[in-house]
Amino acid sequence: MTKILVRKTSTGAYTGFTCIGHSGFAQAGNDIVCASISVLIINAINSIEQFAKEKMSVITNEEEGLIDVRFANPVNEKTTLLMDSLLLGLREVKEQYGSKYLKLQFEEV
């Protein structure tokens, strides 16, 4: 199962997220759930960097299926929109394939 923890402040501002694990929907190379999640996450990171010019730290570990993103400063409106879009896509994947493969959690920091 892939677990995604989204961190937000008490006012709802994003501070980062952590994605860990492999979905287990199918064997590596054929796992469309894992591929979908990966595309959404990587595209969001690239878009936030390219279009929102947000400063962030990104830590990855391919074996663990880990991607940890921490925003350096309070996020701008573009980053908020891109994060909202990421969550929309992740919720759609979860709805389509089930919570057996993807768990979304939120934490107030």
C-alpha positions in Angstrom: 0.0 0.0 0.0 1.1 3.5 -0.8 0.6 5.9 2.1 0.5 9.7 1.6 0.7 12.1 4.5 -0.2 15.7 3.7 0.9 18.3 6.2 -1.0 21.6 6.6 -1.0 24.4 9.2 -4.1 25.1 11.3 -5.1 27.7 8.7 -5.0 25.1 5.9 -1.7 26.1 4.3 0.4 23.3 2.9 3.8 22.6 4.5 4.7 19.5 2.6 3.8 15.8 2.1 5.3 12.3 2.3 4.6 9.5 0.0 5.9 6.0 1.0 5.4 2.5 -0.2 4.4 0.6 -3.3 0.7 0.0 -4.0 0.9 -3.7 -4.5 -1.8 -3.6 -7.1 0.4 -5.7 -9.5 4.0 -6.7 -10.1 6.6 -4.0 -10.6 6.4 -2.8 -14.2 2.7 -3.6 -14.5 1.3 -1.7 -11.5 -0.9 1.0 -12.9 -1.9 2.2 -9.5 1.7 2.8 -8.5 2.5 4.4 -11.9 -0.5 6.7 -11.6 0.5 7.8 -8.1 4.1 8.3 -9.2 3.1 10.4 -12.2 0.8 12.6 -10.1 3.5 13.1 -7.4 6.4 13.8 -9.7 4.4 16.1 -11.9 3.2 18.1 -8.9 6.8 18.5 -7.6 8.0 19.5 -11.1 5.1 21.9 -11.6 5.5 23.5 -8.2 9.2 24.0 -8.9 8.7 25.2 -12.5 5.6 27.3 -12.3 5.2 28.3 -8.7 8.9 28.8 -8.1 8.5 27.4 -4.6 11.6 26.5 -2.6 11.4 23.0 -1.1 13.5 20.1 0.0 12.8 16.8 -1.7 14.2 13.5 -0.3 13.7 10.2 -2.2 14.5 6.6 -1.7 13.4 4.4 -4.6 13.7 1.1 -2.7 11.3 2.3 0.0 9.1 4.2 -2.5 9.8 7.3 -0.5 9.3 10.9 -1.6 9.3 13.5 1.1 8.6 17.1 0.3 9.0 20.0 2.7 8.2 23.6 1.7 10.8 26.1 2.9 8.4 29.0 3.3 4.6 29.6 3.5 3.3 28.5 0.0 2.0 30.8 -2.6 -1.4 30.6 -4.4 0.1 28.7 -7.3 1.5 26.0 -5.0 -1.8 25.8 -3.2 -3.6 25.2 -6.5 -1.1 22.6 -7.6 -1.4 20.8 -4.3 -5.2 20.9 -4.5 -4.9 19.4 -8.0 -2.5 16.7 -6.8 -5.0 15.7 -4.1 -7.9 15.7 -6.6 -5.9 13.2 -8.7 -4.9 11.0 -5.8 -8.5 10.9 -4.5 -9.6 9.8 -8.0 -7.0 7.0 -8.0 -8.2 5.9 -4.5 -11.8 6.0 -5.6 -11.1 4.0 -8.8 -8.9 1.3 -7.3 -9.8 1.3 -3.6 -8.2 2.1 -0.2 -6.5 -1.2 -0.2 -3.8 0.3 -2.5 -3.7 4.0 -1.4 -4.1 5.7 2.0 -4.4 9.5 2.2 -3.8 11.1 5.6 -3.6 14.7 6.8 -1.7 16.1 9.6 -1.9 19.5 11.2 1.6 21.0 11.9 
